[in-house]
Structure formats: structure tokens, C-alpha cells
């Protein structure tokens, strides 16, 4: 019991000195007490624990005093990881908080491949994870093995990400998104079958106005639902119906 107390107080003392001079952990790193015996992950959904451990590339017998900045950079090199933070839990545990990249659309490459709002291609099997995401009709087909979409496609997928942030329910109703011209985003629903015509960077307020008009039009004439809700004009919502 006394030896454990001595180790505890010794650790606290050395750790306190480390905040003043970072050379102190070199002495701690040689002690068996501080060998990493457990890595605790938080925030994993698509990234598996096995893959995360491989990304960390911890050496056999690594000390809990390993450089955490290096471990964070290794994790953030994985396309599934947006941010990572590694903390120490004395005496022998590393705690890893992971912020994963969120898929917002599927891009034909030619197989359907998830991408995030920054246009990063994500190694996720859509079928396995049951991803219900809109298909983005990319204006430029990405080259094989290139981690980022081309710039024009990144601009469009950023719009899809903004739609998700602006209105999650609107995003969930999307079937596909395209860019008929540089100033127009076409967001298509399948149920009901309606095309929303938007300007780039459409604010949430305009989406709500369009949804209100759609609900009103469906209530007035449910047998002839609108086919187009055009939100491209300031202070106007243009409704078009099929003949």
C-alpha cells in the first residue's frame, strides 16, 4: 500500500514538473507503470476500433507519455476523421475523442460513394450502413484514387451540406441534387415529386417559405400537386404545376 502511495505522489510530482519542463516524461516513459494497456475511443461510428488502433500506430510497450500531437495527426490522416483529441488517463490509458466526417451525399464514381460537405470521399459502404442520402449528380467525374472531389463538385456538395444544416427534414426528403447552371441548384424530392430551384447559399428562411407554400398548394389542390417550387427570386416563391 505504501509503495502505491509513493508511486502516486511521485507521479503527481513529476507530472507537475512536466508542466514547467517537458523533459520530465522521458523518465516516466521508462517505468512499466505507465505502459499503455488500454485505449478508450469515443465518437466512433464508421471508423472501426481496429482501424483506429492501426491509425494510431502505437509501438509495442508504448508509454502513456507518448506525444499525443503525433497520435492526433496520424488519426486525422484517415479520410473518415475530421478531428481527433488524445488525452492521458494515468497511469496506463489513452482516451481518444474522434469527430468523424459526416456523409451528406452519394456521388457516382461510377459506384455510389459517400462524400462529406468538404468533398472528401469517404470509404464507407452505403449498403452496410444503410445510408439514406441524396445522389449528387457531379458535373465532373472524380479521378480514381484522388481523395477530394474536383472543385466544381466540391462547390455543389457544399450546398448539399448547407441544406442539411439549414433543415434536416428537407435534406432527408431529397432524392438527388444537381447544378443546371452555376447560379441554380436543383434539389429534387420523390414523395411528393417536386423540384426545388434554389440559389447557391439559400438561407434556412427561404427553405421554410418554400415548404410553407408547398404545404398550402397541396392543401388547396391535392389532385394537382406542384411540380416546381422556385426560390430563386427575392421575396417570391414561384409555383409551377404540370398541365
C-alpha positions as CSV (number, residue, x, y, z in Angstrom):
1,X,0.0,0.0,0.0
2,X,2.8,2.4,0.9
3,X,4.6,1.7,-2.4
4,X,1.4,2.5,-4.3
5,X,1.1,5.8,-2.4
6,X,4.7,6.6,-3.2
7,X,4.1,5.9,-6.9
8,X,1.0,8.1,-6.9
9,X,2.8,11.0,-5.2
10,X,5.8,10.6,-7.3
11,X,3.7,10.6,-10.5
12,X,1.9,13.8,-9.4
13,X,5.1,15.5,-8.6
14,X,6.7,14.6,-11.9
15,X,3.6,15.5,-13.8
16,X,3.6,18.9,-12.1
17,X,7.2,19.4,-13.1
18,X,6.4,18.4,-16.6
19,X,4.1,21.4,-16.9
20,X,7.2,23.5,-16.3
21,X,9.7,21.5,-18.3
22,X,8.6,18.9,-20.9
23,X,11.7,16.7,-20.5
24,X,10.4,15.1,-17.3
25,X,8.1,12.5,-19.0
26,X,11.3,10.9,-20.5
27,X,11.9,9.5,-17.1
28,X,8.3,8.4,-16.7
29,X,8.3,6.7,-20.1
30,X,10.7,4.0,-18.9
31,X,8.5,2.9,-16.0
32,X,6.3,-0.2,-16.5
33,X,3.6,1.5,-14.5
34,X,2.9,3.9,-17.5
35,X,2.9,1.3,-20.3
36,X,-0.3,1.7,-22.3
37,X,-2.6,-1.2,-21.5
38,X,-5.9,0.3,-22.8
39,X,-7.1,2.7,-25.5
40,X,-10.5,4.2,-24.9
41,X,-12.3,5.6,-28.0
42,X,-15.3,8.0,-28.1
43,X,-17.2,9.1,-31.2
44,X,-16.7,6.0,-33.5
45,X,-19.5,5.2,-35.9
46,X,-18.0,4.4,-39.3
47,X,-14.4,4.1,-38.2
48,X,-13.8,0.7,-36.5
49,X,-11.8,0.3,-33.4
50,X,-9.4,-2.0,-35.2
51,X,-8.8,0.6,-37.9
52,X,-8.4,3.4,-35.4
53,X,-5.8,1.4,-33.5
54,X,-3.9,0.8,-36.7
55,X,-4.1,4.5,-37.5
56,X,-2.6,5.4,-34.1
57,X,0.4,3.1,-34.9
58,X,1.3,2.7,-31.2
59,X,4.6,0.9,-30.7
60,X,4.7,-2.2,-28.6
61,X,5.1,-1.3,-25.0
62,X,4.4,2.4,-25.7
63,X,4.2,4.7,-22.7
64,X,1.2,6.7,-21.8
65,X,3.5,9.7,-22.1
66,X,3.8,9.3,-25.9
67,X,3.5,12.5,-27.9
68,X,-0.3,13.0,-28.2
69,X,0.1,15.6,-31.0
70,X,1.7,12.9,-33.2
71,X,-1.1,10.4,-32.5
72,X,-3.7,13.1,-33.3
73,X,-2.1,13.8,-36.7
74,X,-2.0,10.1,-37.5
75,X,-5.7,9.7,-36.8
76,X,-6.6,12.9,-38.8
77,X,-4.8,11.5,-41.8
78,X,-7.6,8.9,-42.1
79,X,-10.3,10.2,-44.5
80,X,-13.0,9.3,-42.0
81,X,-11.6,11.5,-39.3
82,X,-12.2,15.2,-39.2
83,X,-10.7,15.9,-35.8
84,X,-9.1,13.9,-33.0
85,X,-8.0,14.6,-29.5
86,X,-5.9,12.2,-27.4
87,X,-5.8,12.5,-23.6
88,X,-4.0,10.6,-20.9
89,X,-5.7,8.8,-18.1
90,X,-3.0,8.0,-15.6
91,X,-1.5,5.5,-15.2
92,X,-2.0,3.4,-18.4
93,X,-4.9,4.5,-20.5
94,X,-5.2,6.8,-23.6
95,X,-8.5,8.4,-24.2
96,X,-9.2,9.3,-27.9
97,X,-12.1,11.6,-28.8
98,X,-12.9,11.3,-32.5
99,X,-15.0,13.6,-34.7
100,X,-15.8,11.7,-37.8
101,X,-16.6,13.2,-41.2
102,X,-20.4,13.1,-41.8
103,X,-21.5,11.9,-45.2
104,X,-24.1,14.2,-46.8
105,X,-24.5,12.8,-50.3
106,X,-23.7,9.9,-52.6
107,X,-21.6,10.6,-55.7
108,X,-21.4,8.2,-58.8
109,X,-17.7,7.4,-59.2
110,X,-19.1,5.3,-61.0
111,X,-20.3,3.3,-58.0
112,X,-22.2,5.3,-55.4
113,X,-19.6,6.7,-53.0
114,X,-20.3,8.8,-49.8
115,X,-18.8,12.3,-49.5
116,X,-18.8,14.9,-46.8
117,X,-19.6,18.6,-47.1
118,X,-16.0,19.4,-47.9
119,X,-15.9,16.9,-50.8
120,X,-13.8,14.3,-49.1
121,X,-14.5,10.8,-50.4
122,X,-15.4,8.5,-47.6
123,X,-14.5,4.8,-47.5
124,X,-18.0,3.8,-46.3
125,X,-20.2,1.0,-47.7
126,X,-23.6,2.7,-48.2
127,X,-25.4,-0.7,-48.1
128,X,-23.8,-1.9,-44.9
129,X,-24.5,1.3,-43.0
130,X,-27.9,1.9,-44.7
131,X,-27.1,5.4,-45.8
132,X,-30.2,7.2,-46.9
133,X,-28.6,10.1,-48.7
134,X,-29.4,12.1,-51.9
135,X,-27.4,11.3,-55.0
136,X,-25.4,14.2,-56.2
137,X,-25.0,14.5,-60.0
138,X,-21.4,15.6,-60.1
139,X,-20.6,17.9,-63.0
140,X,-17.1,16.4,-63.1
141,X,-16.3,12.7,-62.6
142,X,-13.6,12.4,-59.9
143,X,-10.4,10.7,-60.8
144,X,-9.7,7.3,-59.3
145,X,-7.8,7.2,-56.0
146,X,-8.0,11.0,-55.6
147,X,-9.3,11.7,-52.1
148,X,-11.1,15.0,-52.9
149,X,-13.8,15.7,-55.5
150,X,-13.0,18.2,-58.2
151,X,-13.6,21.9,-57.3
152,X,-16.9,22.2,-59.2
153,X,-18.2,19.1,-57.5
154,X,-17.0,20.3,-54.1
155,X,-19.0,23.5,-54.5
156,X,-22.1,21.6,-55.2
157,X,-21.6,19.1,-52.3
158,X,-21.0,22.1,-50.0
159,X,-24.5,23.3,-51.0
160,X,-25.9,19.9,-50.0
161,X,-24.1,20.2,-46.7
162,X,-25.7,23.6,-46.1
163,X,-29.1,22.2,-46.9
164,X,-28.5,19.6,-44.2
165,X,-27.5,22.3,-41.7
166,X,-30.4,24.5,-42.7
167,X,-33.2,21.9,-42.4
168,X,-32.5,18.2,-41.6
169,X,-36.0,17.2,-42.7
170,X,-35.6,18.9,-46.1
171,X,-32.3,17.1,-46.6
172,X,-33.9,13.8,-45.7
173,X,-36.6,14.2,-48.4
174,X,-34.0,14.8,-51.1
175,X,-33.5,12.1,-53.8
176,X,-30.9,13.9,-55.9
177,X,-29.2,17.2,-56.3
178,X,-27.7,18.8,-59.4
179,X,-26.5,22.1,-60.8
180,X,-28.2,23.0,-64.1
181,X,-26.2,26.2,-64.3
182,X,-23.7,28.0,-62.0
183,X,-26.5,30.0,-60.3
184,X,-29.0,27.3,-59.8
185,X,-29.2,24.3,-57.5
186,X,-31.9,21.7,-58.4
187,X,-33.0,19.8,-55.3
188,X,-35.4,17.0,-56.2
189,X,-37.9,15.2,-54.0
190,X,-39.6,12.0,-54.9
191,X,-42.5,12.0,-52.5
192,X,-44.2,14.3,-53.3
193,X,-42.4,14.6,-56.7
194,X,-41.3,18.2,-56.5
195,X,-38.3,20.1,-57.9
196,X,-36.9,22.9,-55.7
197,X,-34.9,25.5,-57.7
198,X,-32.5,27.3,-55.3
199,X,-29.8,29.9,-55.5
200,X,-26.5,29.0,-54.0
201,X,-26.3,29.7,-50.3
202,X,-30.1,29.7,-49.9
203,X,-30.8,30.6,-46.2
204,X,-33.0,28.5,-44.0
205,X,-35.7,31.2,-44.0
206,X,-36.2,30.7,-47.8
207,X,-36.4,26.9,-47.4
208,X,-39.1,27.4,-44.8
209,X,-41.0,29.7,-47.1
210,X,-40.9,27.2,-49.9
211,X,-42.1,24.4,-47.6
212,X,-45.0,26.6,-46.4
213,X,-46.0,27.3,-50.0
214,X,-45.8,23.7,-50.9
215,X,-48.0,22.6,-48.0
216,X,-50.5,25.3,-48.9
217,X,-50.6,24.3,-52.6
218,X,-51.1,20.6,-51.6
219,X,-53.9,21.5,-49.3
220,X,-55.7,23.6,-52.0
221,X,-55.5,21.1,-54.8
222,X,-54.2,17.7,-53.7
223,X,-55.0,16.1,-57.1
224,X,-52.7,18.5,-58.9
225,X,-49.6,18.9,-56.7
226,X,-46.9,21.4,-57.7
227,X,-44.0,20.1,-59.8
228,X,-41.7,23.0,-59.2
229,X,-41.1,25.3,-56.2
230,X,-38.8,28.1,-57.5
231,X,-37.0,30.1,-54.7
232,X,-34.5,31.9,-56.9
233,X,-36.3,35.2,-56.9
234,X,-36.1,37.6,-54.0
235,X,-39.2,37.8,-51.8
236,X,-41.1,35.5,-54.2
237,X,-42.0,31.8,-54.3
238,X,-43.0,30.7,-57.8
239,X,-45.1,27.6,-58.0
240,X,-45.5,25.6,-61.3
241,X,-47.8,22.7,-61.9
242,X,-47.9,20.2,-64.6
243,X,-50.7,20.6,-67.2
